[in-house]
């Protein structure tokens, strides 16, 4: 496992819970790649003593779902801010009405 920081911590925490090496590596390298998702999973692992592989996988899916919802919300907020800007200042295109 060449990753450092939270990735290494998550990988080791998963190994300590008794999960297979390839499962641990897949979780860290493919699915839980951000500090946010890794921190959430580490918190989950510290709270539960002996979670099953199914429980950890369900938690991973929940974490990814939450992250996607947050990203979509931010995208919608940015789009709404741009729309508000257009309403407030227009498109910046001169029209015949503007010239009069």
Steps between C-alpha positions, in 0.01 A plus 500: 500500500687807377242756615584712803300695756132414530520238228766309690305539828179372343679209332659396830173543692322273253778242525482510880128422477595182316397587145689354202790704364350535152170626648686757712704622204190524280314704762787748535619526140175482307208604717610704799750733333431832672584619849128545565406141412804351672436697819137391505595134458770521767240645738269210420774243555597651835139488621438133417711221639425216259310623194430249226629554148138562395458769765821675397398485134155640585665782693731572206198526270326735747812717524529521121130581472536783753805634318315497166204682657734768639668541161164531322383756753812710444456478123137613530601788728763612248250480214244697702762765579572537128128530422464764771792688347327498161173622654683776682734621224368347179695303246734783412362513149411842363151520356327771303307596812827561685619740231197731529 
